[in-house]
């Protein structure tokens, strides 16, 4: 993928970080439950790489905060969490090579989801809201978001494989031509 194509894709993913929460928030508490902003950030990291994923993860929540989602009090934690998602998915896709695309995607996503939530939780406990219960983030970042996590784990491989089949992104493991 060329640098221009990566930038355009990252810009689209960043725009989706603003649009998807607006669409999902017609359902009460849907943002915290369905995690719509995480989808474009994870997608950006998976297909564009870590620098673009990181920027999308930082800019997406920031730009979306102008719509009130996330609220300013939640913005720093969301930026840390989403920035970590974009960074880690991109790095994992760069360095994890199982020989099969779907396992690479799952390893990258699950690692990013764990590290993003832990990093956000620690940042909230130590920097953004010190003095609160250090593991209160487990309920807000993990338990409440289980439906969104399931959606991400089902949707992301389908999206990446669909984009690959549509030839919008390159195959991760091109078939080898045998010369027999």
MODELLER restraints for C-alpha pairs under 7 A, 6 or more apart:
rsr = mdl.restraints
at = mdl.atoms
rsr.add(forms.Gaussian(group=physical.xy_distance, feature=features.Distance(at['CA:1:A'], at['CA:169:A']), mean=6.93, stdev=0.5))
rsr.add(forms.Gaussian(group=physical.xy_distance, feature=features.Distance(at['CA:6:A'], at['CA:48:A']), mean=5.35, stdev=0.5))
rsr.add(forms.Gaussian(group=physical.xy_distance, feature=features.Distance(at['CA:10:A'], at['CA:44:A']), mean=5.80, stdev=0.5))
rsr.add(forms.Gaussian(group=physical.xy_distance, feature=features.Distance(at['CA:10:A'], at['CA:52:A']), mean=5.98, stdev=0.5))
rsr.add(forms.Gaussian(group=physical.xy_distance, feature=features.Distance(at['CA:10:A'], at['CA:56:A']), mean=6.29, stdev=0.5))
rsr.add(forms.Gaussian(group=physical.xy_distance, feature=features.Distance(at['CA:13:A'], at['CA:40:A']), mean=4.87, stdev=0.5))
rsr.add(forms.Gaussian(group=physical.xy_distance, feature=features.Distance(at['CA:13:A'], at['CA:41:A']), mean=6.53, stdev=0.5))
rsr.add(forms.Gaussian(group=physical.xy_distance, feature=features.Distance(at['CA:13:A'], at['CA:44:A']), mean=6.17, stdev=0.5))
rsr.add(forms.Gaussian(group=physical.xy_distance, feature=features.Distance(at['CA:13:A'], at['CA:56:A']), mean=6.91, stdev=0.5))
rsr.add(forms.Gaussian(group=physical.xy_distance, feature=features.Distance(at['CA:14:A'], at['CA:56:A']), mean=5.19, stdev=0.5))
rsr.add(forms.Gaussian(group=physical.xy_distance, feature=features.Distance(at['CA:14:A'], at['CA:59:A']), mean=6.78, stdev=0.5))
rsr.add(forms.Gaussian(group=physical.xy_distance, feature=features.Distance(at['CA:14:A'], at['CA:60:A']), mean=4.90, stdev=0.5))
rsr.add(forms.Gaussian(group=physical.xy_distance, feature=features.Distance(at['CA:16:A'], at['CA:40:A']), mean=6.21, stdev=0.5))
rsr.add(forms.Gaussian(group=physical.xy_distance, feature=features.Distance(at['CA:17:A'], at['CA:37:A']), mean=4.81, stdev=0.5))
rsr.add(forms.Gaussian(group=physical.xy_distance, feature=features.Distance(at['CA:17:A'], at['CA:40:A']), mean=6.24, stdev=0.5))
rsr.add(forms.Gaussian(group=physical.xy_distance, feature=features.Distance(at['CA:17:A'], at['CA:60:A']), mean=4.95, stdev=0.5))
rsr.add(forms.Gaussian(group=physical.xy_distance, feature=features.Distance(at['CA:17:A'], at['CA:61:A']), mean=6.73, stdev=0.5))
rsr.add(forms.Gaussian(group=physical.xy_distance, feature=features.Distance(at['CA:17:A'], at['CA:64:A']), mean=6.56, stdev=0.5))
rsr.add(forms.Gaussian(group=physical.xy_distance, feature=features.Distance(at['CA:18:A'], at['CA:60:A']), mean=6.54, stdev=0.5))
rsr.add(forms.Gaussian(group=physical.xy_distance, feature=features.Distance(at['CA:18:A'], at['CA:63:A']), mean=6.69, stdev=0.5))
rsr.add(forms.Gaussian(group=physical.xy_distance, feature=features.Distance(at['CA:18:A'], at['CA:64:A']), mean=4.52, stdev=0.5))
rsr.add(forms.Gaussian(group=physical.xy_distance, feature=features.Distance(at['CA:20:A'], at['CA:36:A']), mean=5.73, stdev=0.5))
rsr.add(forms.Gaussian(group=physical.xy_distance, feature=features.Distance(at['CA:20:A'], at['CA:37:A']), mean=6.50, stdev=0.5))
rsr.add(forms.Gaussian(group=physical.xy_distance, feature=features.Distance(at['CA:21:A'], at['CA:31:A']), mean=6.35, stdev=0.5))
rsr.add(forms.Gaussian(group=physical.xy_distance, feature=features.Distance(at['CA:21:A'], at['CA:36:A']), mean=5.59, stdev=0.5))
rsr.add(forms.Gaussian(group=physical.xy_distance, feature=features.Distance(at['CA:21:A'], at['CA:37:A']), mean=6.19, stdev=0.5))
rsr.add(forms.Gaussian(group=physical.xy_distance, feature=features.Distance(at['CA:21:A'], at['CA:69:A']), mean=6.99, stdev=0.5))
rsr.add(forms.Gaussian(group=physical.xy_distance, feature=features.Distance(at['CA:24:A'], at['CA:30:A']), mean=5.91, stdev=0.5))
rsr.add(forms.Gaussian(group=physical.xy_distance, feature=features.Distance(at['CA:24:A'], at['CA:31:A']), mean=6.61, stdev=0.5))
rsr.add(forms.Gaussian(group=physical.xy_distance, feature=features.Distance(at['CA:24:A'], at['CA:36:A']), mean=6.95, stdev=0.5))
rsr.add(forms.Gaussian(group=physical.xy_distance, feature=features.Distance(at['CA:25:A'], at['CA:31:A']), mean=6.16, stdev=0.5))
rsr.add(forms.Gaussian(group=physical.xy_distance, feature=features.Distance(at['CA:32:A'], at['CA:144:A']), mean=6.58, stdev=0.5))
rsr.add(forms.Gaussian(group=physical.xy_distance, feature=features.Distance(at['CA:32:A'], at['CA:145:A']), mean=5.99, stdev=0.5))
rsr.add(forms.Gaussian(group=physical.xy_distance, feature=features.Distance(at['CA:33:A'], at['CA:144:A']), mean=5.53, stdev=0.5))
rsr.add(forms.Gaussian(group=physical.xy_distance, feature=features.Distance(at['CA:33:A'], at['CA:145:A']), mean=4.49, stdev=0.5))
rsr.add(forms.Gaussian(group=physical.xy_distance, feature=features.Distance(at['CA:33:A'], at['CA:147:A']), mean=6.13, stdev=0.5))
rsr.add(forms.Gaussian(group=physical.xy_distance, feature=features.Distance(at['CA:33:A'], at['CA:148:A']), mean=5.80, stdev=0.5))
rsr.add(forms.Gaussian(group=physical.xy_distance, feature=features.Distance(at['CA:34:A'], at['CA:145:A']), mean=6.26, stdev=0.5))
rsr.add(forms.Gaussian(group=physical.xy_distance, feature=features.Distance(at['CA:34:A'], at['CA:147:A']), mean=5.81, stdev=0.5))
rsr.add(forms.Gaussian(group=physical.xy_distance, feature=features.Distance(at['CA:34:A'], at['CA:148:A']), mean=3.82, stdev=0.5))
rsr.add(forms.Gaussian(group=physical.xy_distance, feature=features.Distance(at['CA:35:A'], at['CA:145:A']), mean=6.67, stdev=0.5))
rsr.add(forms.Gaussian(group=physical.xy_distance, feature=features.Distance(at['CA:35:A'], at['CA:148:A']), mean=5.11, stdev=0.5))
rsr.add(forms.Gaussian(group=physical.xy_distance, feature=features.Distance(at['CA:38:A'], at['CA:82:A']), mean=6.59, stdev=0.5))
rsr.add(forms.Gaussian(group=physical.xy_distance, feature=features.Distance(at['CA:39:A'], at['CA:152:A']), mean=6.38, stdev=0.5))
rsr.add(forms.Gaussian(group=physical.xy_distance, feature=features.Distance(at['CA:41:A'], at['CA:53:A']), mean=6.13, stdev=0.5))
rsr.add(forms.Gaussian(group=physical.xy_distance, feature=features.Distance(at['CA:41:A'], at['CA:56:A']), mean=5.97, stdev=0.5))
rsr.add(forms.Gaussian(group=physical.xy_distance, feature=features.Distance(at['CA:41:A'], at['CA:57:A']), mean=5.43, stdev=0.5))
rsr.add(forms.Gaussian(group=physical.xy_distance, feature=features.Distance(at['CA:41:A'], at['CA:82:A']), mean=6.56, stdev=0.5))
rsr.add(forms.Gaussian(group=physical.xy_distance, feature=features.Distance(at['CA:41:A'], at['CA:85:A']), mean=6.77, stdev=0.5))
rsr.add(forms.Gaussian(group=physical.xy_distance, feature=features.Distance(at['CA:41:A'], at['CA:86:A']), mean=5.55, stdev=0.5))
rsr.add(forms.Gaussian(group=physical.xy_distance, feature=features.Distance(at['CA:42:A'], at['CA:85:A']), mean=6.03, stdev=0.5))
rsr.add(forms.Gaussian(group=physical.xy_distance, feature=features.Distance(at['CA:42:A'], at['CA:86:A']), mean=5.64, stdev=0.5))
rsr.add(forms.Gaussian(group=physical.xy_distance, feature=features.Distance(at['CA:42:A'], at['CA:89:A']), mean=6.54, stdev=0.5))
rsr.add(forms.Gaussian(group=physical.xy_distance, feature=features.Distance(at['CA:43:A'], at['CA:156:A']), mean=6.82, stdev=0.5))
rsr.add(forms.Gaussian(group=physical.xy_distance, feature=features.Distance(at['CA:44:A'], at['CA:52:A']), mean=6.74, stdev=0.5))
rsr.add(forms.Gaussian(group=physical.xy_distance, feature=features.Distance(at['CA:44:A'], at['CA:53:A']), mean=5.02, stdev=0.5))
rsr.add(forms.Gaussian(group=physical.xy_distance, feature=features.Distance(at['CA:44:A'], at['CA:86:A']), mean=6.66, stdev=0.5))
rsr.add(forms.Gaussian(group=physical.xy_distance, feature=features.Distance(at['CA:45:A'], at['CA:52:A']), mean=6.56, stdev=0.5))
rsr.add(forms.Gaussian(group=physical.xy_distance, feature=features.Distance(at['CA:45:A'], at['CA:53:A']), mean=3.93, stdev=0.5))
rsr.add(forms.Gaussian(group=physical.xy_distance, feature=features.Distance(at['CA:45:A'], at['CA:86:A']), mean=4.42, stdev=0.5))
rsr.add(forms.Gaussian(group=physical.xy_distance, feature=features.Distance(at['CA:45:A'], at['CA:87:A']), mean=6.44, stdev=0.5))
rsr.add(forms.Gaussian(group=physical.xy_distance, feature=features.Distance(at['CA:45:A'], at['CA:89:A']), mean=5.06, stdev=0.5))
rsr.add(forms.Gaussian(group=physical.xy_distance, feature=features.Distance(at['CA:45:A'], at['CA:90:A']), mean=4.33, stdev=0.5))
rsr.add(forms.Gaussian(group=physical.xy_distance, feature=features.Distance(at['CA:46:A'], at['CA:89:A']), mean=5.46, stdev=0.5))
rsr.add(forms.Gaussian(group=physical.xy_distance, feature=features.Distance(at['CA:46:A'], at['CA:90:A']), mean=5.31, stdev=0.5))
rsr.add(forms.Gaussian(group=physical.xy_distance, feature=features.Distance(at['CA:46:A'], at['CA:93:A']), mean=6.29, stdev=0.5))
rsr.add(forms.Gaussian(group=physical.xy_distance, feature=features.Distance(at['CA:49:A'], at['CA:90:A']), mean=4.06, stdev=0.5))
rsr.add(forms.Gaussian(group=physical.xy_distance, feature=features.Distance(at['CA:49:A'], at['CA:91:A']), mean=6.80, stdev=0.5))
rsr.add(forms.Gaussian(group=physical.xy_distance, feature=features.Distance(at['CA:50:A'], at['CA:86:A']), mean=6.01, stdev=0.5))
rsr.add(forms.Gaussian(group=physical.xy_distance, feature=features.Distance(at['CA:50:A'], at['CA:87:A']), mean=4.45, stdev=0.5))
rsr.add(forms.Gaussian(group=physical.xy_distance, feature=features.Distance(at['CA:50:A'], at['CA:88:A']), mean=6.73, stdev=0.5))
rsr.add(forms.Gaussian(group=physical.xy_distance, feature=features.Distance(at['CA:50:A'], at['CA:89:A']), mean=6.80, stdev=0.5))
rsr.add(forms.Gaussian(group=physical.xy_distance, feature=features.Distance(at['CA:50:A'], at['CA:90:A']), mean=3.77, stdev=0.5))
rsr.add(forms.Gaussian(group=physical.xy_distance, feature=features.Distance(at['CA:50:A'], at['CA:91:A']), mean=5.45, stdev=0.5))
rsr.add(forms.Gaussian(group=physical.xy_distance, feature=features.Distance(at['CA:51:A'], at['CA:87:A']), mean=6.63, stdev=0.5))
rsr.add(forms.Gaussian(group=physical.xy_distance, feature=features.Distance(at['CA:53:A'], at['CA:86:A']), mean=3.69, stdev=0.5))
rsr.add(forms.Gaussian(group=physical.xy_distance, feature=features.Distance(at['CA:53:A'], at['CA:87:A']), mean=5.50, stdev=0.5))
rsr.add(forms.Gaussian(group=physical.xy_distance, feature=features.Distance(at['CA:53:A'], at['CA:90:A']), mean=6.41, stdev=0.5))
rsr.add(forms.Gaussian(group=physical.xy_distance, feature=features.Distance(at['CA:54:A'], at['CA:83:A']), mean=4.72, stdev=0.5))
rsr.add(forms.Gaussian(group=physical.xy_distance, feature=features.Distance(at['CA:54:A'], at['CA:84:A']), mean=6.72, stdev=0.5))
rsr.add(forms.Gaussian(group=physical.xy_distance, feature=features.Distance(at['CA:54:A'], at['CA:86:A']), mean=4.55, stdev=0.5))
rsr.add(forms.Gaussian(group=physical.xy_distance, feature=features.Distance(at['CA:54:A'], at['CA:87:A']), mean=4.61, stdev=0.5))
rsr.add(forms.Gaussian(group=physical.xy_distance, feature=features.Distance(at['CA:55:A'], at['CA:83:A']), mean=6.89, stdev=0.5))
rsr.add(forms.Gaussian(group=physical.xy_distance, feature=features.Distance(at['CA:56:A'], at['CA:86:A']), mean=6.94, stdev=0.5))
rsr.add(forms.Gaussian(group=physical.xy_distance, feature=features.Distance(at['CA:57:A'], at['CA:79:A']), mean=6.35, stdev=0.5))
rsr.add(forms.Gaussian(group=physical.xy_distance, feature=features.Distance(at['CA:57:A'], at['CA:82:A']), mean=4.33, stdev=0.5))
rsr.add(forms.Gaussian(group=physical.xy_distance, feature=features.Distance(at['CA:57:A'], at['CA:83:A']), mean=3.89, stdev=0.5))
rsr.add(forms.Gaussian(group=physical.xy_distance, feature=features.Distance(at['CA:57:A'], at['CA:85:A']), mean=6.87, stdev=0.5))
rsr.add(forms.Gaussian(group=physical.xy_distance, feature=features.Distance(at['CA:57:A'], at['CA:86:A']), mean=5.53, stdev=0.5))
rsr.add(forms.Gaussian(group=physical.xy_distance, feature=features.Distance(at['CA:58:A'], at['CA:79:A']), mean=4.92, stdev=0.5))
rsr.add(forms.Gaussian(group=physical.xy_distance, feature=features.Distance(at['CA:58:A'], at['CA:82:A']), mean=6.46, stdev=0.5))
rsr.add(forms.Gaussian(group=physical.xy_distance, feature=features.Distance(at['CA:58:A'], at['CA:83:A']), mean=4.94, stdev=0.5))
rsr.add(forms.Gaussian(group=physical.xy_distance, feature=features.Distance(at['CA:61:A'], at['CA:70:A']), mean=6.77, stdev=0.5))
rsr.add(forms.Gaussian(group=physical.xy_distance, feature=features.Distance(at['CA:61:A'], at['CA:75:A']), mean=6.66, stdev=0.5))
rsr.add(forms.Gaussian(group=physical.xy_distance, feature=features.Distance(at['CA:61:A'], at['CA:78:A']), mean=6.45, stdev=0.5))
rsr.add(forms.Gaussian(group=physical.xy_distance, feature=features.Distance(at['CA:61:A'], at['CA:79:A']), mean=5.90, stdev=0.5))
rsr.add(forms.Gaussian(group=physical.xy_distance, feature=features.Distance(at['CA:62:A'], at['CA:75:A']), mean=6.87, stdev=0.5))
rsr.add(forms.Gaussian(group=physical.xy_distance, feature=features.Distance(at['CA:64:A'], at['CA:70:A']), mean=6.75, stdev=0.5))
rsr.add(forms.Gaussian(group=physical.xy_distance, feature=features.Distance(at['CA:65:A'], at['CA:71:A']), mean=6.19, stdev=0.5))
rsr.add(forms.Gaussian(group=physical.xy_distance, feature=features.Distance(at['CA:65:A'], at['CA:72:A']), mean=6.64, stdev=0.5))
rsr.add(forms.Gaussian(group=physical.xy_distance, feature=features.Distance(at['CA:77:A'], at['CA:120:A']), mean=5.29, stdev=0.5))
rsr.add(forms.Gaussian(group=physical.xy_distance, feature=features.Distance(at['CA:77:A'], at['CA:123:A']), mean=6.86, stdev=0.5))
rsr.add(forms.Gaussian(group=physical.xy_distance, feature=features.Distance(at['CA:77:A'], at['CA:124:A']), mean=6.14, stdev=0.5))
rsr.add(forms.Gaussian(group=physical.xy_distance, feature=features.Distance(at['CA:80:A'], at['CA:119:A']), mean=6.97, stdev=0.5))
rsr.add(forms.Gaussian(group=physical.xy_distance, feature=features.Distance(at['CA:80:A'], at['CA:120:A']), mean=5.50, stdev=0.5))
rsr.add(forms.Gaussian(group=physical.xy_distance, feature=features.Distance(at['CA:81:A'], at['CA:116:A']), mean=4.49, stdev=0.5))
rsr.add(forms.Gaussian(group=physical.xy_distance, feature=features.Distance(at['CA:81:A'], at['CA:117:A']), mean=5.95, stdev=0.5))
rsr.add(forms.Gaussian(group=physical.xy_distance, feature=features.Distance(at['CA:81:A'], at['CA:119:A']), mean=6.54, stdev=0.5))
rsr.add(forms.Gaussian(group=physical.xy_distance, feature=features.Distance(at['CA:81:A'], at['CA:120:A']), mean=4.91, stdev=0.5))
rsr.add(forms.Gaussian(group=physical.xy_distance, feature=features.Distance(at['CA:82:A'], at['CA:116:A']), mean=6.72, stdev=0.5))
rsr.add(forms.Gaussian(group=physical.xy_distance, feature=features.Distance(at['CA:84:A'], at['CA:112:A']), mean=6.79, stdev=0.5))
rsr.add(forms.Gaussian(group=physical.xy_distance, feature=features.Distance(at['CA:84:A'], at['CA:116:A']), mean=4.98, stdev=0.5))
rsr.add(forms.Gaussian(group=physical.xy_distance, feature=features.Distance(at['CA:85:A'], at['CA:112:A']), mean=4.90, stdev=0.5))
rsr.add(forms.Gaussian(group=physical.xy_distance, feature=features.Distance(at['CA:85:A'], at['CA:113:A']), mean=6.36, stdev=0.5))
rsr.add(forms.Gaussian(group=physical.xy_distance, feature=features.Distance(at['CA:85:A'], at['CA:116:A']), mean=5.49, stdev=0.5))
rsr.add(forms.Gaussian(group=physical.xy_distance, feature=features.Distance(at['CA:88:A'], at['CA:112:A']), mean=5.11, stdev=0.5))
rsr.add(forms.Gaussian(group=physical.xy_distance, feature=features.Distance(at['CA:89:A'], at['CA:108:A']), mean=4.95, stdev=0.5))
rsr.add(forms.Gaussian(group=physical.xy_distance, feature=features.Distance(at['CA:89:A'], at['CA:109:A']), mean=5.89, stdev=0.5))
rsr.add(forms.Gaussian(group=physical.xy_distance, feature=features.Distance(at['CA:89:A'], at['CA:112:A']), mean=5.62, stdev=0.5))
rsr.add(forms.Gaussian(group=physical.xy_distance, feature=features.Distance(at['CA:92:A'], at['CA:108:A']), mean=5.00, stdev=0.5))
rsr.add(forms.Gaussian(group=physical.xy_distance, feature=features.Distance(at['CA:93:A'], at['CA:104:A']), mean=6.56, stdev=0.5))
rsr.add(forms.Gaussian(group=physical.xy_distance, feature=features.Distance(at['CA:93:A'], at['CA:108:A']), mean=6.08, stdev=0.5))
rsr.add(forms.Gaussian(group=physical.xy_distance, feature=features.Distance(at['CA:96:A'], at['CA:104:A']), mean=6.15, stdev=0.5))
rsr.add(forms.Gaussian(group=physical.xy_distance, feature=features.Distance(at['CA:97:A'], at['CA:104:A']), mean=6.37, stdev=0.5))
rsr.add(forms.Gaussian(group=physical.xy_distance, feature=features.Distance(at['CA:98:A'], at['CA:104:A']), mean=6.25, stdev=0.5))
rsr.add(forms.Gaussian(group=physical.xy_distance, feature=features.Distance(at['CA:99:A'], at['CA:173:A']), mean=6.95, stdev=0.5))
rsr.add(forms.Gaussian(group=physical.xy_distance, feature=features.Distance(at['CA:101:A'], at['CA:172:A']), mean=6.34, stdev=0.5))
rsr.add(forms.Gaussian(group=physical.xy_distance, feature=features.Distance(at['CA:102:A'], at['CA:157:A']), mean=6.35, stdev=0.5))
rsr.add(forms.Gaussian(group=physical.xy_distance, feature=features.Distance(at['CA:105:A'], at['CA:157:A']), mean=6.53, stdev=0.5))
rsr.add(forms.Gaussian(group=physical.xy_distance, feature=features.Distance(at['CA:117:A'], at['CA:141:A']), mean=6.22, stdev=0.5))
rsr.add(forms.Gaussian(group=physical.xy_distance, feature=features.Distance(at['CA:121:A'], at['CA:137:A']), mean=5.19, stdev=0.5))
rsr.add(forms.Gaussian(group=physical.xy_distance, feature=features.Distance(at['CA:124:A'], at['CA:130:A']), mean=6.90, stdev=0.5))
rsr.add(forms.Gaussian(group=physical.xy_distance, feature=features.Distance(at['CA:125:A'], at['CA:132:A']), mean=6.41, stdev=0.5))
rsr.add(forms.Gaussian(group=physical.xy_distance, feature=features.Distance(at['CA:125:A'], at['CA:134:A']), mean=5.12, stdev=0.5))
rsr.add(forms.Gaussian(group=physical.xy_distance, feature=features.Distance(at['CA:163:A'], at['CA:169:A']), mean=5.88, stdev=0.5))
rsr.add(forms.Gaussian(group=physical.xy_distance, feature=features.Distance(at['CA:164:A'], at['CA:170:A']), mean=5.94, stdev=0.5))
rsr.add(forms.Gaussian(group=physical.xy_distance, feature=features.Distance(at['CA:164:A'], at['CA:171:A']), mean=5.91, stdev=0.5))
